[in-house]
Amino acid sequence: MISREEVKNLTLGQYLEQTTNCYKNKPAYVCNNIVLSFDELEKKSRRLAYWFQSMAKLTEGDRVAIQLPNINEYPIAVFAALRAGLIIVNTNPMYTSREMKHQFTDSGAKAIIILDELIDKLSSFIEETDIEHVVTVSLCDFYENDESTRAKICPNPQNCFSTIINLELPESLIGVATKPSDIALIQYTGGTTGVSKGASLTHKNILSNVLQLKERFENIVFGDNEVFVSPLPLYHIYAFTVNMMCFFGLGGVNLLIQKPQSVDEFVDVMQRYKATGFVGINTLFVNLCQSEIFRKLNFSHLKFTLSGGSTLTDDASNIWIETTNTTITEGYGLSETAPAISFNKPQEEEVGTVGKPTFDTTIRIIDKEANELPDGQEGEITVKGPQVMKGYWQREKETQAVFTPDGYFKTGDVGVFLPSGSLKIVDRIKDMILVSGFNVYPNEIENILTLHNKVIEAAVVGKPSDKTGEAVWAYVVVSGEVTPEEIQRYCREQLTSYKVPKHIVILDSLPKSTVGKILRRELKK
């Protein structure tokens, strides 16, 4: 693992080369039981990087969009782009044509690596973008050693990913002058408050966060054969930094889960491999522990479980401990902060908090006038540190709006420092509900709801009310027979009157992002 001093002079491409040279023939990624070793990753990413440079004629700073799920081709594509001095544009494979078009035109991407099944979407607007090169990843990539099968599936392979990474090319790449302060990644935010914006993250931003995470996990004894379950999409900043960069740097193998909604895939993977680490999100923990076949797995090798991306509820924490005999370590961050700014220590968690700030990170709690508040008072979380983004891609006005005059990034989240020094997330400022002048935070009510023995998941939003300004609406997924009235009576026993949901709606499922984060905004419509 790199040192603090090395971060000052290292790029992500160099980090890849150092790491692959160190671990050579050890497995780095496994998907569909296909193993990609560190050495294979180095060679294949070098060939693709050479193709970018010499055949596609891309130059340093050009943007390349990568629209792939959790498959081995994703890390190959990412590291190839970085080694060629290109800037990555992470893109969700589930996006609509409209969402794709926005990201590709906004970023000015000149090339894309994309699943072939998405080509029709891309074709509908590609002429309105700067994209000149399209590399497809298709089923043929899973048959790269079977020429007859590949020929049937991919009859025109010249722009096929597997063809490119198996080309006979010169061993060395064209040298690049990339600096740690240069942008490595444009990570688009979810667009919950208007148009989606690209957070410009530098090589130093991401590598600094890799080191900050490693330091926070210092009480975990990492051995030579660590196995990390990686169900969250690598194109999301959480898994990108934690799994693909941090755990990769430890020489561990990441087990890529393609379909995290499939309990069978988890069971198959965890039966084959002795998982020592697990990275997930609140809804995933709950869903897995509802499955009898998952609960019967052997978790004796599991050392730690990390949670981020959304608030960890008491119910999810408790059911995971009961199932795996392992605590969940919760952290907090954003796309704009690469992502982690605070994290608990494994086995020393202060449940209900996201731990203390990572090293070299300063967090301030401010009021509406940007005055710093003392510990114990709730306010907006602001942060300064080496992991904080350079700014929003080509959006100077929006960038200025999210930074204080003295350089602190305004997260838009409400938090409070406890006497222990740990940070507690109260809620998103924009999600706060104002009931008759009282502040109501959805996180608190959702936590209470999920502690009900019949409620599996919950989402709480505010909607207009003639009487109270806003009214609390709760949407729940339940197990067994229970009525909204029963749930409401339970809430009255646990919450003060203005926090009790006035409307409770039982649904078969809640709207979620591809990471598994519940989308409250979809329920406010």
N, C-alpha and C positions, 0 to 999 in steps of 0.2 A: 504494500500500500504506500502511496506517495506521502511525502511529508509536507508540513506547512510551507517550508522554504521552497520546495519544488513547485508548488501551486503558482508562485509568482512568475515562473518562466516556462510553464508547461501548457501545451494545448491538449485537447481531447484526443486528437490523432496520435500524438506522442504518448499519451497515457495508454491508448490501445496497444501501441507497439511495445511499450515497456511491459505491460501486463501479459500479453500473449507470449512474449519471449520468456517470461518468468515461469509460466505454467504449461507451455508447449502442448503436450498430448492429453492433458486433462480435459474432461468434458466441460464446455462452457454453457451450452444451451441444449435442451432436449425438447422436441415437439413431435407429437405423434410417434414417439419412440425412435425418432431419428436424432442421432447425436451429432452435435456440431462442436468439435474440439476447439481449444484456443488456437491451435496451429492452423486448423482449417479456416477459422474465422479470419485470421491474419491473411492467409493466402487468397481467399475468395474476396475479401474486402479490398485487397491490393489490386486484384484484376479488375474489379468494378471501378475502383478509383482511377486506374489507368484508362479505362474506357471513357470515363467522364472527361478526363484531361485530353486524351489523344484522339478519340474518335468523335465524341460529342462536342469537343472543343469548348468545354465550359471553363471559365476562368475564376480565379479566387474571388469570393464574395457573391458569386451567382447563387441563386436559390434553387434547391431541388425539393419538390414535394414528395413525401413518402406516405402512401395510403395503403397500409397493410395491417392485418390483425396480428395476434401473437403467434408468429411463425418464425422459424430460424432465419428466413430471408430478411426480416426486419433489422436485427442487429448488423447483419452483413451490409445492408444498404446504408444504415446510419454511419457506421465506421468508415465505409468507403467514401461517403460524402465529406466527412470530417478530414480524412486523410488527403483528399483532393482540394481542401481549402474552401469547400462550399458551405453554404448555410442551409440547414435543414428546416423544412416546413412540415411539422407534424400534422397529419390529417386523419380524421376519423373515417374508417371505411363505411360507416353507417350513414354518413352525411348524404343529404339530398343534393341534386344538381345545383340548386341555388346556393347552398352552403359551401359546396366545393368551389363554385365560380367566385364567390366572395373572397375566399382565402387565396386562391391562385392568382386572381387579378390584383388583390391588395398586396400580396408578397412579391409579385412580379416573377414568379417561378418560371425558370427556363426549361426545366426537365421534371419528369414525374416517374416514380416507380409505383405501380398500381396493380391491384388485382384485375385480372382480365375481365371478370364479371362486372366491373365498374366502367368498362370502356364505353358502353352506350351512354351513360350519364356524362362522361367526359366529352364525348363527341358532340353532344348537344350545345356546347359552349366553347370548345377549345379554341376556335378561331378568334374569340374575343380576349384571349389570354396571350402571354408571351411564351407559352410552352412550345418548344421546338422538338423535344425528344421524349418519347413515351416508351418506358420499359415495363413489360407486363410480367407479372408473376401469376402462373397458372398451375393447373394440376400437373403439368409436365415437370415442374420443379420437384415433385415428389418421386419422379421416376428417372432421375438424371443418370442412373447407371443402366437403364434399360432403353436402348436406342429404338427398338421397334415400337415400344409403348409410347415413347416420347414423340415419335414421328406421327403416330395416329392422333395424339392429343394436340400437338403443336406443329402443324405442317409448315408454318412460316416462322421459324424460330429466330430470325435475325435480331429481333428486338425482345427476345425472351430472356428473362433473368438468368435462368440456368445455363443458357448458351453462353452468355457473356462471362459468367464467373468460372467457366471452364475453358475459356480461350487460352491459347499459349501466348503469353505476353512477356515483355521484358521484366526482369525481376525488380527493377527499381522504378520509382515514381518520379515524375517531374517535381522538383523541389518547390515548396510553397513558403511564403513569408508570413504565414498566419501568426498572430500574436495572441497571448492570453486575453487581452482586452478586446479582441475582435468578437463579433457576434457569431455564435455557433448554432443557435437554434431560435426560430421564431415559433413561440408557443402561443397559439390563439386561446383567448379566454372563452368562457362559455357564452358570452354575449347576453348575460342575464339582465344587463342594464343598457340595452341598446345594441348597436352593431358590434360584432365580435372584433376584438383588437388583438394584435400580435405582440406579445411580450418578447422583447429582444434580450435574450440571455447569452452572455458571453461564455467563452471557455472557462474563464476564471470564476464566474458565477457558479457554474455547475460543479467544477472540481472543488471549489471551496465548500460547497454543500456536501459533497462526497466525504470530505475530511471531517466536517462538522458532525455528520451522521455517525461516522466511524468512531469518533471520540465519545459520542453519547452511548454507543454500544460497547464501551470498553470493558464492562464487567461480564460480557459474554466471552467465553473461551472458544475462539474460532479454531477449528482443527483443519486438517488437510482435505477432508472430504465433506464439506458443507453442502447441503442440498436445500435450495430455497424454492418453495412453491410460489409461482408467479402468475396469479390469475387476473390481475388488473392489466389493462392494455398498456403496452410499452409506449404508445404514442401519447399517453397521459403523463404529465410531468412527474407525478408521484412515483409511478413504476419506472419511468425513464431514469430518474436519478437514483432511486433506492435499489431497484433490481438490476437495471442494465448497466449502471455505472458503479455504484457502491459495492454491491455483492459480487459483481464481476471482478472488481479490483481485489477482492479477497481470495480469488481463485476458486470460488464456489460454482456449482452448476445451478442454473435457473431452469426450473421445469415450467415451460410455457403452457398455460392452459388456454386453449382456443375458445372454449365455450363455458365460461364460469357459471352459467345458469344450469349446466348439466352436472348433477351430483355424481353421475356414473363416471364422468371423466376424472373428477377428483379422486374418487375411490380407486379407479384403475391406476392412476399415477402414484397415489400414496401407498398402494399395495406393492408396486414395483420398486419404489425408491424409499429410502429411510429419510424422510424429510426432517431437517433440523430447524428450518425457519419457514415462516408463513407470513405473507403480506396480504392484507385484505381490507375490507371496508365493512361498516356496521351491518348493512343489509345482507352481505354475503355470509357473515358469521351466523346470523340468525337462520338464514335459509339452509345452510349446511347442517346446522345442529338440529333442524327439524326432521332430518333424514335418519332413519334407523340404520341404514347400511353405513352411513358416514360415522355415526356414533360408535359403531362396532369396530372401527379401525384401530390399529395399534399406534398410539401416539407417544410411545416411550422415548423416541429419539428427538421429539420436538423440543427445542430449547427456548424458542421465543416466537411471539406473534406480534406483528406491528399493525397499527390501524391509523388511517388518515383519510382525507378526502371529505369526510362528513363526521358529525358528532357521534361519538361512541356512547350508546345508551347503557344504562345499568343492566338492562335485561340481556343485551347482547354480550356484555362482559361476563355476566354470571353464567349464562348458558354455555359459553365457550370454555370457561374454567371447569364446569361440571363435565363437559364432554371430553376435553383434551388434557385436563389437569395442568393447563398452562395459562398464565395471565396474558392479557392483551396490553401492549405498550402503545399508548396513544401519543401522536404528535400533531403539529399544526403547521400549515403553510399555504402558499398560493402559487399559481402559475408564475406570478411576477417575482417570486422569491426562490425559485429554482428547486424545490419548493419549501424546505423545512426552515422554520425560524425558532421553533421550540419543540422539545421532545422529552418524554419521560425516559427514565433509565429502566431497561428490562429487569424484572424481579424487584424493582424498587419504586413501582408506580404509585403516584398519588392519584387514585381513581377519581374521575370527575374533573381532572385537569389535563392540560397538554404539556405538563412539565415545565422546566426552566428554559430560558433562551439558550440556544447553541452558542459555542464560543465565538468571540468577535462580533456578537450580535447584541444590539441595544434595542430594547422595546420600551416605548413610552405609551402611557394611556392619557389621552387628551380629551378635553371637552369640546363643545361646538365652536368655541372661540380659539381653539388650538392651544389652550393652556394645559400644561401638564398636571395631571391629577395625582394625588397621593395614593399609595397602596390601599386597597380596600374599597376604592371608589370605581364605579363602572364608567367606561368611556370608550372611544375609538382606539383600536390598537394601531400604533404606528411603529415602523421598524427601520433600522439602519444596519447594514452589514455587507460583507463581500458577496453574498448570494443575491442581493437585490438587483433587479433588472437594470439594464441601461436605459430603458424607456420603452414606450410603445412604438412599434415599427411605423415610421413616417407619420407620426401623429404627435407633433410637438405640443399642441394645445392640450390634448388629453394627458400627455405626460406631465406637463406642468401642474395640471389640476390635481394629480394624485400624489404630489410631493409637497411637503412643507417647505418654507423658505430655507430652513437649515438642513434639508436633505433627507427627511424621514418619509418613507412610503406609507401612505394612508391605506389601510387594508379594507376599510368598510365593514369591519367586524367589531362588535362590542365585546370587551373583555375586562377582566379585573385581576389584579395581582393579590394572591392570598398571603397570609403571614409567613407561609413556608417559602415564599419566593416563586412558587409555581403560578403559571398563567391559567386562568379559567376562561373558556370561551362562553360568552352569554348568548350571542346570536348575531346574525347579519343585521346591520343597521336597516337595510331596506326591507327585511322580513319582519321587523318589529311591528306589533299590532298596538294601536292606540285605542283603548276602550274607556270611554268617559274620562279621558285625560290620564289614564293609568297605562304605563308601559307593560305590555305583555310579550314575552319572548317564546316563540314556538318551541324551541329546544326543550324548555322546562316541561311544557305540557306533553310533548311527544315522549319524553322520558317517563312521565307518570303513566301515560296511556299504555306503553309497551310493558310496563310492570304488571298490568292486568293479565291474569292467566289465560285469557282467551284472545288477547290482541297480539298479533305477530308483528305488524308494522303500523306506523302511524305518521301522518303528515298534517301539520296545522298551519292554516293561513288565515289572514284577515280579509273580510269582505265588507263593503259599505253597509252601514246600518243607520236608519233614520233616528233611532233612539240613542245610540251610544257612539256614533261616528264610525266605528268599525265593530264587527262582531267576530268572535272566534269560531271558525269552522274546523272540524277535525274529520279527516278521512282515514279510515282504518281497514286493515286486512285482518280477518279473524279466523280462528280455528274452533270449530264446534258451534254450538247454538248460543247466541248471545244477541241481545237487542240493543239498539242505540240508547234506549232509556236506561238499561242496566249499566252501560258504560258511563253514561252521564251521572248516574247516582254515585258510581265509584269515584268519578272526578270530584264531585262535591265533597267527598270525604277527604280528598287529598289536596285540594286547591281552594284558595280564596275565591269568592263568588265571581269577581270580574274575570278571572282566568278560566273558569269552567266553560267548555265549548257550548255554545248555544245551538249548534247544529252538528250532528255526528252522522257521517255517511259511511256505510259499509261497502267496500269495493272488493272485487276479486283480486285486483293488483293495483299498485301505485305506479305512476309514471316515473321512469328512472333513466338516467344517463347511461352510456355504455360502461362507465366505471361502476355503476350501481348506486349512484347518489340519487336520492329522491328529489324530483323536480317539483318543488312547491309551486313555481310559477305556472305550471300546467294546470294546477288545481284552482288557481285564482281566476281563470278565464270564465 
